[in-house]
């Protein structure tokens, strides 16, 4: 088996950046149907953007050297030991008794010919000194049927697969939806605490999948998604020693994810729920996201337990002392296409629509969102209500900005730099550029212009009267 990393150019050819943007807009559109808390919704968005992501969630991208879509791709070329089509072929003819029939002493050479990888690849074998078609011969012997051959040939057409390591939320969302297999995390099943979007907040978790690179177009609640069709996939966790643990593979273990990862050069473990287990402790502590009713959003655990840390509202994965549980919420999440207004009125607030501007309250698309402190704000409100501090480069509400000779500054930088406001021009200056005349603070420009003139005295009088009125 040979595994090589794809170039960035080839990676982005698999799913164009424009399609990724469309996917994220659609992702924003269906978030209300997962009933996450406002904070969880905010954190899900913040976690996707590199500039607002915290250090722990950035660790994954730096360790795996992901692209802008939070994916890294590898080309996997299989050999005889890992050829999926050949394995399916052998399993099929063995199931139909071909190995027992041909393994008798006088047929032993024939079995070796039938089970040869080269003969399988060429679809030919030598029988009674004549070259014949392998599949055609086995059909006559009842070891294969036309349906078996169609399935094997389909797999033979794709001897290579692409391996993807991902923290892209769309890959999470379609982990079991519109795939060749399904699980309890299908969007079309009724499940308690279906929290696929909130899984993106777990800094230890990522998804690994094998794909032929085919794009599937799915429509969820009227929103269109383009996502990859999986041949195999598994959740994975990162350990405190940078070891990767495979949580569970779907739909089978015909190709072991641990072997693929180890071939690339990563360290792996595969603890299970029974018997002696290698101890696995996750690398990061994290807070379980909440639903709108303040219960836990679903945390998928299959063979790794969660351990609550004393004194803090955080958990870690612990294969020895952790509790194996779904940690799900209290509400049964219906098939996402069957959730209607009555259900939402019975369980949650109506009108909740994913990303909303913290100022104007309007719904926002993925491209129009910016984060200011702990708020999500649309571009229109940012231009109207916010400006950037000249010193620290953070954005602040214009009400909290001071106009200085060096530019606009936030209150913190303004105080730290020691600026003083000129009473006449309302611009703040460095202290050495301010003169104190009677009860007034004047910049050098205003001092030169007003102090020796009658205008200064009349202005000074008005300022004193205003101060007296305020005192009274």
Buried (B, 14 or more C-beta within 10 A) or exposed (E): BEBEBBEEEEBBEBBEEEBBEBBBBBBBBBBBBBBBBEEBBBBBBBBBEEEBBEEEBEBBBEBBEBBEBBBBBBBBEBEEEBBBBBBBBBEBBEEBEBBEBBEEEEBEEBBEBBBBBEBBBEBBBEBEEEEBEBBEBBBEBEBBEEEBBEBBEEBBEBBEBBBBBBBBBBBBBBBBBBBEBBBEBBBBBEBBBBBBBBBBBBBBBBBBBBBBBEBBEBEBEEBBBBBBBBBBBBBBBBBEEEBBBBBBBBBEEBBBBBEBBEBBEBEBBBBBEEEEBEEBBBBBBBBBBBBBEEBBBBBBBBBBBBBBEEEEEEBBBBBEEBEEEBBBBEBEBBEBEEBEEEBBEEBBEEEBBBBBBBBEEEBBBBEBBBBBEEEBBBEBBBEEBBBBBBBEEEBBBEEBBBBBEBEBBBEBBBEEBEBBBBBBBEBBBBEEBBBEBEEBBBBEBBBEBBBEEEEBEEBBEEBEEEEEEEEE
